[in-house]
Amino acid sequence: NAEGFCIFCDQLNPTICSPLTHRNSMRHAAFKSSGSARQSPLTAKAGASRSRATVVVCSLARDESFGRRQILSAAGAAVLAAGAAPLLVPQPVSAGPLPQALVPVDQLGLIQKQSQLKDFRLRAEAAIKEVVGAADAPACMRLVLNDAATYDAATKTGGLDGSIVLPEELSRPENAGLDVIVGKLAQAKAKIDAAGAEDGSGSISWADLLVLAAKVTTQAQWATIKRSRAQIASGGDVIAGPAFGAAWPVRLGRADSTVPAPSGRIPAADASVAEIRAFMEKLGVPPGSNVGNGLFSAKPPFWERPTLVLWTAAAADPAAEEERFVAADPAAFKGYKQNYDRSRKTVTRTDYEVDFIDYFTLLTNLGATFKKDAYLHPEAVVAVKF
């Protein structure tokens, strides 16, 4: 034991004691107990303040078997002889803050990037809805059209770059009256930018703000029409919701221009239908291209149907503008309007909505320069080491 006595014969510092001399008592099991110098690794790590641990070393004789009772008896005697050291009960781990690491933007995963962009877009759309609504859809659409339509494919200048909000460009005759809607959107931009300063996503560009404003207000306009056709209010909310509407994905990250687009590139709002059609057919078409020049050539990006959809949506009275187009050139526009009117009678997704989104997306990419990491910010994650 700890004092040097044999636990079976009580001799002090025995020299002749061995498993063979105590054969009958030990049943060929030799036990040696030490309670002073030897400690388990767990106890050593716990520090010197912990109670001493008893280590029992067991060796078995080769010529005879022994029973479980004898092992337990001998082990119990060894523990008692060592001073009955208390059992070491594991202590619960104290709960504390989990370690975190900051993932830089260039190391963000695809899902993290998509999540951040979605959060930013939803936050921006919520701020826009506070200042504009369905009644502002034509003005917001006119902002987008007049900004994007300045694109010149030959010089690759102009396009959707937010320059329309610059005083020099906003004061032009074709943009008369748009300063009111720009003032409303400036309020939304201030709120979006303030939130972006807090989480590191930064300020929203005017180009992206114009696109989201046109999207939000146009969807609100469609929803208003659908609700008016519902027999009950709750049904109107259902059919006007996203489940029954056309998907409208928006790519964000457009850069703003600090230079106004060249003047004289956009027809006046009251220009003739023939002038508008000729302008739209050339929009985005590089010089020398065979697009639209021949019976079997490809159609220009903004042929008759996209022209009817986009230009009339930007008019102060879209329905009246559609009638003007049909009256001026029935061969080009009457068939498309009839199909859209028939589709608009449905209360769910319409052909007009699907075509509008496709043509709108094409328009909003004209001359746009996209920043790769726009609105992304470092993300804090839990650092777990295995």
Sequence and secondary structure as in RCSB ss.txt:
>XXXX:A:sequence
NAEGFCIFCDQLNPTICSPLTHRNSMRHAAFKSSGSARQSPLTAKAGASRSRATVVVCSLARDESFGRRQILSAA
GAAVLAAGAAPLLVPQPVSAGPLPQALVPVDQLGLIQKQSQLKDFRLRAEAAIKEVVGAADAPACMRLVLNDAAT
YDAATKTGGLDGSIVLPEELSRPENAGLDVIVGKLAQAKAKIDAAGAEDGSGSISWADLLVLAAKVTTQAQWATI
KRSRAQIASGGDVIAGPAFGAAWPVRLGRADSTVPAPSGRIPAADASVAEIRAFMEKLGVPPGSNVGNGLFSAKP
PFWERPTLVLWTAAAADPAAEEERFVAADPAAFKGYKQNYDRSRKTVTRTDYEVDFIDYFTLLTNLGATFKKDAY
LHPEAVVAVKF
>XXXX:A:secstr
 TTSB TTT  BS SS  TTTTHHHHTTEEEEEE SS   HHHHHH TTS    EEEEEE SS    HHHHHHHH
HHHHHHTT                EEEE GGG  HHHHHHHHHHHHHHHHHHHHTT  GGGHHHHHHHHHHHHTT
 BTTTTB SSSSGGGSHHHHTSGGGTTTHHHHHHHHHHHHHHHHHHHHHT     HHHHHHHHHHHHHHHHHHHH
HHHH SSHHHHHHHTSGGGS        B   SS   SS S  TT  HHHHHHHHHHTT  TT  TTSSTTS   
TT HHHHHHHHHHTSSSHHHHHHHHHHH HHHHHHHHHHHHHHHTSSS  HHHHHHHHHHHHHHTTT  B TTTT
   EEEE    
